[in-house]
């Protein structure tokens, strides 16, 4: 089994460094271009099934990469981005910081002590939600010889990989943070996996 994990293309909120989370922001023109270039790079991959986060930026990325393949795109909350609750839409750039708590930067710098925003999702919950979904695909014998495309989000993909590797929360960001349309490939045999490549770009 092969699983291709792909972060969505760029949005305007990505460009402005706003917390996006579960806010449903569409791809911008450059994000569509990135997805189109990634689709070209993956055009020879024989995908059998496509899963996506229900958020439009991930769904549109999946549609572009699918191209003319006659494959249904299946939405699942297992690939949805972490919720930043009341902080969504706020800017985390140091020179334009609009988040009420100065310590929010622990999300990036000290995830073990990250203080979940009001009405948001914890990193522990994100990791369990996302990695358990992917693990359920990996553990199903019916999927043994299949190739999957999964379009998701930056923190969601780190949740998947850190959860599958059973990393401590302090090491949540120990791998690279996916760039927009960054691709990671997992090869799975008998429920065990290895990362063939991570955060590969086709643009």
SVG drawing of the C-alpha trace seen along z (x, -y; Angstrom):
<svg xmlns="http://www.w3.org/2000/svg" viewBox="-17 -45 30 53">
<polyline fill="none" stroke="black" stroke-width="0.4" points="0.0,0.0 1.1,-3.5 -0.3,-6.6 0.4,-10.1 -0.3,-12.8 -0.6,-16.3 -1.1,-19.7 -3.5,-22.0 -2.4,-24.8 -1.9,-28.4 -4.8,-30.6 -4.8,-34.3 -4.8,-33.6 -1.6,-31.5 0.0,-34.5 -1.1,-36.9 -0.1,-34.4 -3.5,-34.3 -4.6,-31.3 -6.8,-29.3 -7.8,-26.2 -11.3,-25.1 -12.3,-28.4 -13.2,-27.5 -10.9,-29.7 -10.5,-28.9 -7.4,-28.5 -6.0,-31.7 -4.8,-31.8 -1.3,-30.8 -2.6,-28.0 -4.5,-26.6 -1.3,-26.9 0.7,-25.0 -2.0,-22.2 -1.9,-22.1 1.9,-21.7 1.7,-19.0 -1.0,-17.2 1.4,-17.2 4.1,-15.7 1.8,-13.0 0.0,-12.3 1.5,-8.8 0.5,-7.7 -2.3,-5.1 -4.5,-6.3 -7.3,-3.9 -9.0,-6.1 -8.9,-9.7 -9.7,-11.0 -9.8,-14.7 -10.5,-17.1 -14.0,-18.6 -12.5,-22.1 -12.7,-23.6 -8.9,-24.4 -8.1,-20.7 -11.1,-19.5 -10.2,-21.7 -6.6,-20.5 -7.8,-16.9 -10.0,-17.7 -7.1,-19.3 -4.7,-16.4 -7.4,-13.8 -7.7,-15.3 -9.7,-13.1 -9.3,-9.9 -12.7,-8.4 -12.3,-8.3 -14.7,-9.4 -13.4,-12.0 -14.4,-11.0 -14.5,-13.7 -13.5,-12.8 -13.1,-14.8 -10.1,-12.5 -8.1,-14.8 -9.5,-18.1 -7.2,-20.8 -6.9,-21.6 -9.4,-24.1 -8.0,-27.3 -11.4,-28.2 -11.8,-31.9 -8.4,-32.7 -9.1,-31.8 -8.5,-34.8 -5.9,-36.4 -2.3,-37.0 0.6,-35.2 3.4,-37.3 5.6,-38.9 5.3,-42.3 1.5,-42.1 0.5,-39.8 -3.2,-40.0 -3.7,-36.9 -4.8,-37.7 -2.3,-35.4 1.4,-36.1 2.1,-32.5 0.3,-31.2 3.6,-30.8 4.1,-27.7 2.0,-26.0 5.1,-26.2 7.9,-26.4 6.8,-24.3 3.9,-22.1 4.0,-20.1 2.9,-23.2 0.5,-24.7 -2.5,-26.3 -5.5,-25.4 -7.5,-28.5 -11.1,-28.9 -13.4,-26.5 -10.3,-25.1 -8.9,-21.6 -5.9,-20.3 -2.8,-18.9 -3.4,-15.6 -6.9,-15.3 -5.7,-16.4 -3.0,-13.7 -5.4,-11.0 -8.1,-12.0 -5.9,-12.2 -3.5,-9.3 -6.3,-6.9 -8.0,-7.6 -4.9,-6.8 -4.1,-3.8 -7.6,-2.4 -6.8,-2.5 -3.3,-0.9 -4.7,1.9 -7.5,2.9 -6.3,6.0 -8.6,5.1 -6.4,2.0 -3.1,4.0 -2.3,3.4 -4.0,0.0 -2.6,-3.5 -4.3,-6.4 -4.3,-10.2 -5.1,-12.1 -5.3,-15.9 -5.1,-17.6 -3.4,-20.5 -0.1,-21.4 -0.8,-20.6 -3.1,-17.7 -0.2,-16.0 2.2,-16.5 -0.5,-15.0 -0.7,-12.0 3.0,-11.4 3.8,-12.1 0.9,-9.8 1.9,-7.0 5.5,-7.2 4.3,-7.5 6.4,-10.6 6.0,-12.5 4.0,-15.7 7.2,-17.7 8.4,-16.3 5.2,-17.1 7.1,-19.4 10.2,-17.2 9.7,-16.6 9.3,-19.3 6.2,-21.4 4.7,-20.8 4.8,-23.6 1.6,-24.2 1.2,-21.2 4.2,-19.4 3.9,-15.7 4.8,-12.9 4.7,-9.2 4.2,-6.3 4.8,-2.8 2.9,-0.2 3.3,3.5 1.4,5.6 0.4,2.6 4.0,1.3 5.1,-1.8 8.2,-3.7 8.4,-7.2 9.7,-7.1 9.9,-10.9 8.6,-13.9 7.5,-17.3 8.5,-16.9 7.6,-19.8 6.7,-19.6 6.9,-23.3"/>
</svg>
